[in-house]
Amino acid sequence: MTQLLSVLIIFLLATPIQAQWQVSILPYENKTDAPQQEWYKRGISESVVVALYKVPQIRLVDETPFGDTWQNAVGDATLMNKKNIHVVLQGWYQQRGNQLKIHTDIVEASNGKIRKSITSETATQHPQKAISEIVLALMENLDISLQPEQKTAVQKPISERFKNYQTTINAIRTFRQATRQAPPNPAFLSQAETGFKRAISENPQNAHATYYLGRVYELRENMSEAEATYRKTLILDFEHVMARYHLALLFKKQGRSSEALSELEQTLRQSPLNPDIQTTISELFFSQYEQTFESLTTPLKDMIQSAPDDPTGYYELGNAYDELYRYTEAADYFEQAIERDSTLADAHFKLGLIYHRKSQHEKAVVYLEQAAQHGTLFNRVYFRLGQILYLLGRHDEATAQFLKAIDKEPNYLIPRYHLGMSQKAQGHAEEAFKTFEKYASLTVDDARPYIEMGEIYQQKGNAGDAITAYQKALEISTVEVEAHHHLAHLYTDQNEQSKAIKHFKSVLRLRPDHPEAGAIQKHIQTLSK
């Protein structure tokens, strides 16, 4: 239990790093002069939502934050930045005979500029074709690569049967009406329940209708029915992230923490960017830790009282407070441990990290050097020292520490990258290049060394090899802004205007607030003439 928070941190850090796109989908406008087709307004947006839940790089933000003014919200930079929304989908649909036309604009949230427009025509009873085109166009526009199984998953409809799909969407519309007020409107909730049950009776494989029926039960605090229904949803669709999340919340309400954590772990892997999920899992870890904290620390305090000259109790108490992020108390106990045994290397190490977190870097170096001198069991003391010395601009000392870290732990690759950065900062370009090249040969998923090698090639005037290095970086990660930026300038110098424009646009798409955004816009205008 003493390592509980450490486990949480490790888990969060182990979650794959993805491009983070916050996407909001607004209700589509009905341009058909037929009120009976109003249900498509929710149907299209809900279908896109269901597809995008299966893309880990995207977090969906409901239109609810916009209230009744959502039509005018797009382009409001203040509101969009406050809500942290990057991209908005909005559009319209129109039915003509047995054909349905759906137009979608993928819009830059902060300025209202259209990134891409898609117009699809499909049979009215097969709208999923148009939905799939919208989703795949969004993936392409955001540079998100889907695995074959993901591509299949995002094209799976809510229901293969049109009538069943329509029944489900109408029930969701009613559910939304019910939950617009607190507590939910009981009449609308009953109507929604009837609709979901009808949809399930028409198609027992309808996972989305089953999930919403679970939501109805949960709102009525019928927890046993809600749990059974969420579990049934996950049998029908193991990847239904919201069913799993609500099942975890249900367990949390009932005090079933271990079950909640189990579901939340899977949920976070499916949707690693969702701060609500991250917050819930953190709250549970902290709750469990705090419940046992008193029982953990009381024996240690008793140990100190019975043997005040023994450093062990002070060190272990320092660890307990450190894991609870109570750094002031932790530092006090570690220092008291060192007062009783100045060679207590691990206490020096822990103090070094605490002072580093407090931005007292010079003090951190002193403690970490003592930790190394006295033989701390923490092998990565040299790497930590190198990081802090680099931060302080003491690059020659940092280089020496990174070399020690590599010698101590040859299979720990991260110091190799930092060694290259330190050598580069010293002006030793050739040494740095060799270090980055070696690091790149040992890794398969880190774009950074190729960007650094590209910059060294550029400094030497070797544009061709620089371009190759930046292209390799983008093969690994398409969202490396600096690789796009460097390529844009290199292609400009080589009079390859279309390639330069493409990469300049990628810079602005990935980082609209880039410090050179104004100059980049001018470059694009000039190159487009």
N, C-alpha and C positions, 0 to 999 in steps of 0.2 A: 504493500500500500504506500510505502514511503516514496516509491518511484512513480506514483500514479500520474502526477503532472508531467513528469519527464516522458512517460509513455504517450501522453496527449501531444506534446510538442513534437516528438519523433514522428507520430502518426501524421500530423498536419504537414510536417516538412517532407514526409515521404510521398504525399499526394502529388501526382504528376503536375508539373508546371505547365499551364496552358495559357493561351491567349485569353484575355478576360474581356468578353463582350457582354455588356448589359443591354438587353433588347426588350423593347416594349411593343406590344401588338395592340393597335387600336381597333375598335369595331369598324367593320367595312360599311361603306355607305350604299344604301339600296337605291339604285338608279332605275329600277323596274317599277312601273306604275301599277304595282300589285302588292298590297299590304300582306297578302298571304305568303309572300316570299321574304318577309322581314326576318325569318328565322335564319337565313343564310348569314346575316350580319354577325351573329354569334357563332354560327357553324364554321365559317371560314377561319376566324381568329382562333377558335377552340381547337380546330384541327391542326393548325400551325403550332399551337402551344404543345399539343400532345406529341408532335414530331420533335420539337426542339428540346423537350425534356430529356431526350435520348442523346443529346449532344453535350458532352461535359464542358466544352469551351464556352458555352452560352449560359447565362443566367437570365431568366425571364422576369420582367418587372411588369406587373399588371397595370392596366390603364387607370386603376383606382386612384393613384396619387394625383392625377390631374383633375379629379372631381368632374363637375359638369362643364369645365372649360377645356377639355382635352383637345378639341378641334383647334384651339388657338395656342396650345402649349408648345407644339413642335417649333423649334427655332428659338425658343426662349432659353438663352444660354444659362441664365441664372437658375431657372427652375431645373433644367436638365442636369446641370452640374451638381445642384443640390441633391437631386435624386440619383445622381451617378448613372445616368442613362446615356448610352453611346449611340444607339441606332433605334429608329422607330419604323415599324411597318404600318402603312396605312394604305387605303385604297377604296375601290368601289366594285360593285358587281351589277350585272344586268342580264336578265333572262329574255331571250327571244325564241319563242317556240320551245323546242326541246334542247336548245343550246344555252349554255351559261358562259358569259364572258366575265372574267375576273381580272381587274387591273390592280397591281401592287406597286407602290413606290417604297424603295428602301431609302430612308431619309437619315442624313446626319442630324442627330438630335439637337446639337448645340447651335447650328446655324440654319437648319431647315433645308439645306441643299440636298437634292436628290442624287444619291450615289448610283442607283440603277432602277429602271422600271421594267416590270414584267407584265405582259398581257397574255392571258391564256384563255382558250376556248375549249369547252368540254361539254359532254352531254350532261344535262341537268341531274340525271340519276347516277353520274359517275364523277362527282366533283374532286375526288382524290387525285385525279390526274393533274388538275390545276394546282392543288395543294402541294403536291410533290414538286412541281416545277418552281413554285415560290420558295420552298425550303431549299432545294438544290441551288437555286440562283443566289439565295442568301449565303449559303456555304461558300460558293465560289467568290462572292463579293467580299466576304470577310477572310478569305484565304484559309478556310478550314478544310482540311483533308479528312474525308470519311473513309474508314475501313469498309470493305465490301459488306460485312454484316451490319455496320451502322447505316450504310446507304439503304439496305433492305428495310431496316427497322424504321427509319424516318419516313419511308413511303407506305408504311402499313396504315390503313385507314382505321378510324374509330370503330367502324363496322363495315363489313363487306356488303351488307344489305342496305339499300337506300332508305327504305321505310324505317328500318331500325335506327339508322344514323339520324334521321329526322326526329324520331321519337326521343332519342338521347339528347340532341341539341335543344329541343323545346323544353325538356325537363331541366337541363342546365340553365337555360334562360330563367325559368321559374325559380330555381335554386338561387340564382344571383339576385333576383328580386327579393327573395325571402331574407337574404343575408345583408341587404343594404341597410338594415336597421338592427339595433341591438336592444333587447333580444330579437332573434329572427322572427319574422312574421309567421305565426303558426299555420295560417291558412295556406300561404304560398309554400311552406315547407311540406305540408301534407300533400299538396298538389304535385310538388316535385317528387316526393316519395312514390306516389302513384305512377308518375311518368317513368322513373328509373326502374321500378318493378315491372312495368309493362315492357320496357326495352330489354330487360334481362329475360323475361319470359319469351319474347320474340327471338332473342339470341343469347343463350346462356354463356357464350364465349365473349360477351361484351365487357371487357375489363374496365373500361372507363365509366360506364353506367354503374357497375358494381362498386367502383371506388366512390362515386358520388353518393350512392346509397349509404355507404359507410359514413360519409360526412354527415348525412342526415341523422343517423343513429347517434353519432358522437355529439352533435349539437343538442340532441335530446337527452344526452348523458346516459344513453343506453349502451354502456361500455362493452358488455359481453357481446351484444349484436354487432357493435362497431368493430370490435377486434376480429370476430369471425368473418365479417365482410371484407375487411382490409386483407386478412389472410387469404381469402378466396381470390381477391383481386391479384395478389402476388403469385398465386398458383396459375392464374390466367395469363399474367404478364409480369414476369420476375423483375423487369426493368422499370416498373411503374413507380418512379421515384417519389411521387407525392403520396401514394398509398403507403409506402414504406415509412416516409417521414411522419405521417399522421399516426401510423401504428406506434412509432417510437414515442411520439408526444402522449399518446394514450397510456403507454407503459409508464412514462414519466409522471403523469398525473396520479397514477395508482401506486407510485413508489416502487415500481419494478425496475430499478435502475440498471441492473445488469442486462436485462432483456432490452431495455431502451438503448443502452450503449451498443449492443450487438447490432440492432437495426440501424442506428445512426452511423455506425462505422461503414456499413454497406451503402447507406444513403450518401455519405460524404464522398465515397469513391465514385458514385454515379454522378454526383453534382458537386464537385470540389469547390466551386466558386460561390456557392450559396451561403451568405453570411448568417442567415437564420439557422441553417443546419450547424454551421461552425459554432455559433453562440450557444445553441442548445447542448451540443456535445461538451463544450467547455464548462457550461453551468453544471452538468452532471458530474464531471470530473472534480470540479471544485467542491461541489456539495459532498461527494463521497470522501474527499480528502479532509475537508473541515470537520466532518463527523468523527473522524478517527484521530484528528490532530492532537486533541487533548490527551487521549490514551497513549499516543506515541511520545509526547513530550514529558508527561508527568514522571515516568521512570527515570528519564535523563536528568530532570531537575533534582530528583531524589538522589541520583548518583553524585551530582555536583555537591549537594549538601553533605553527603556522607564522606566524599573524598574531594575536597575543594582544590587540591593540588594536582589532580589527575586531569590531563588535557582531553581525555577521550569524551567525557560528557559534554564539554564545551563544543568540541568539533562536531559531534553528532547533533547537538541542538542547532548549531549553525547550519548543518545540512537540512534539518527539518524546516527552518525558517526560509532557507534559500529556495527550497522546492515550492514554497508557498509564495514566492516572489516578495517576501518581506526582507528586503536586502539590508536595511539598517540594522535590524535585530541579528540577521545572519552575520554581518560584518563584525558586530560587537562580540559575538560568541567565538568567531574564528580568531579574532585578535586576542581574546582571553586565552584561547587554546595555545596560541603562539607565545604568549607571555609565559606560559608554563613549560613549553617545549619549543624553543626557537628553530629546531630542525624539523618541525612537523610540516613536511613538504606539501602534502595535499591541502592543508589549511592555507598555506601561501598561495597555492594555485587557485583555490576558490575565491580568496580575497582579490587576487589579480583580476579574475573575471568580473567580480562585483564592481570594482573601481573602473574597469573598462566600460561596463554598462552605465555607470554614472558619469562617463566622459572624463574621468580623472585618469587620463592615459599614462602620464608619467609615473603616477603612483602604481598603476597597474603593472607597468614594466618592472618596477622594483620588486614587487611581490612575485611575479612570474619568474624573474631571474633567480630569486631565492628558491622557488619551487624546483626549478631545473637543477640548481646547485645541490639541493638536498635530496635529489632523486625521487621526485614525485612519481606516483604510479600512473599519472595521466600522461601517456606518451605524447599527446598532441600539444604539450606545453610550448614546444619550439614553433609549431605552426601558429599558435595564438600570439606568441611573442613577435613573430614575423608580421602578422597582420597589424598589430598595434604600432610597431616600429615603422611600418610602411605608412600608416595613417599619420604618424608624426613627421613624416618626411625623412626619416633616418634610413634611407634606402640601402646603404651598404650593410648596415647592421641587420636590416630585414632580410637581405639576400643570404647572409650567413645563417640566420635562423631557419629559413626555408630549406637550405641545403641540409641542415641538421635534421629537420623534420623528415626529409626524403630518405636520408641515411638511416634514421631510426625506424621508419615505417615505409619501405619502398612501394608497397601496394596501395598506399593511401595517395590518391592521385591529385587531390585538390591543391596541395602545396606546390605542385609543379606549375600549375597555371599562375599562381601568385608569385612564384619565383620569376617567371617570365615577365610579369608586370613590374617587379622590382628591378630586374636587369634593364628593362626598357626605360624605367624612370632614371636609372643611372646613366643612360646614354649608351649602353652596351647593346646596340641593336642586333649584332650578329649572334651574340650569346642568347639574347632574348628570343630571336627567331628559332634557334636550335631547340630551345626549351619548349616553345609553343608547338613546334613540329613534333617533338617527342610526346608531349601531352596529347596532341591530336591523334597520334598513332595509337594511343592507349585508350581512347574514348571514342564512342560512336554517336553521342547525342548532345555534344556541347559545341555550339557554333562559335563561341567566343575566341578560341585560338585562331580560327581562320580569319576573323575580323582583324585581330592583332597582326597576323602575318600579312594580311592585305595592306594594312597601314604601313608596315615596314617596307613592303614592295613599293608602295607609292613614294615613300621617302627616298628610295633609291632610284625613282624614275622608271620603274618597271611596271607599266600600266597593264600589260597583258596578264602577267602573273597575279597582279592585284585583283583584276576582274575575276580570274579563276578562283582565287581565295574567297572573295565575297560571294560568288555564286555558290561555292561549296557551303558557306555559312547559311545561305538561304535554302539550300537543299535540306539542311538539318532543321532549320526553323525559319518559316516564311515571315515571321513577325519581327525580325531583327532590323530595327529602324536604321541603325548606323550603316548596316550593309547596303540597304536601299539607298541611303543618302550618298555614300561613297560611290556606288555604281552610277547614280544619276550624274554626278559631276564628271566621272571618268568617261561616260558615254557622251556627255556634252562636249568634252574636250576632243572626242573622236568624231564629232559631227553625226552621231547616231541619235537623231532627235527623238524618234519614236520610243526607243529604249530609255532614253533619259527621262522623257515625260512620264513613262510608265512608272519608273522608280521614284521620281519626285512625287507623283500622285500617291504612291504607296506610303511614302513618309507622312504625308498629310492625313491619309486615311488612318494609319496606325497611331499617329500622334498629332492630332489637330492643333495642340498647343506647343508644337515644336518651336524652340527659340528663334529659328530661322524661317518660320512659316511665311512671313511677308516676302522675304527674298525668294523663297521657293515658288510662291505664287507668281512672282515676276518672271522667274526662270521659265515656268510653264507657259506663260503668255508669250514670252519671246520665242521660245522653241516652237510654239504652235503656229507662228506666222509663216 
